[in-house]
Amino acid sequence: MSRLAALLFFLGPAAIVAFAVSLRTTRTVESYGAVMDRVLEHKVAARAASESEGVEFPLLCAVASAESGGRADARSGAGAVGLMQLLPSTADEMAASLGEPRPDLTDAATSLRLGARFLRRQLDRFGDSPCAKEMAVAAYNAGPRPVEEWRRADGEPTPDTVLDWIRFGETRAFVRRVLDYEARYRPPDDAPPAR
């Protein structure tokens, strides 16, 4: 047994969970707390974006956490940039809808604002579904076209089946990460209604 495996065995499941938050943009392993602390460095900008676009603050912070690990300068291999990991073409479209010039996606406030706008569009797109949030988060990651195609091909998911309904493994894992982070950002007395 490796030393790491032996250590984790003796520390128990809580230590494993705390240790094992993997960030795809940096390929490093960090704790939830470290990621959340970085995102919350931009709390004022996140609250402003949340309020202006009507996206719940815990959800917006969760997407930023899962996408970039809270790093404003994050860049993916696919060309996504910033806290909210927007592709420049998507960011340009969101900025144009606000009458803004080409955005600097490494600016945290800009990334949060445009990411919140794109997320709001996905929430509106799937708003008639009981799984609107999960479908919107999937569309944020995979793009709206595949999610619409899954809906046409497979019908409407249910809250019990929505994660299995998502066809792309990476997107399924992303949605799970976002939901996990969202629960951590949500105050205990602010739990969403049971389904």
CORPE-V291170 format. One record per helix or strand. SS is the DSSP state (H for helix, E for strand). FROM is the first residue (numbers start at 1). LEN is the number of residues. If there is no record, write none. Layout:
[[SS:FROM:LEN] [SS:FROM:LEN]]
//
This chain:
[[H:3:9] [H:13:7] [E:21:3] [E:28:3] [H:32:9] [H:43:11] [H:57:12] [E:75:1] [E:81:1] [E:86:1] [H:88:10] [H:108:18] [H:132:11] [H:144:11] [H:162:4] [H:169:17] [H:188:3]]
//
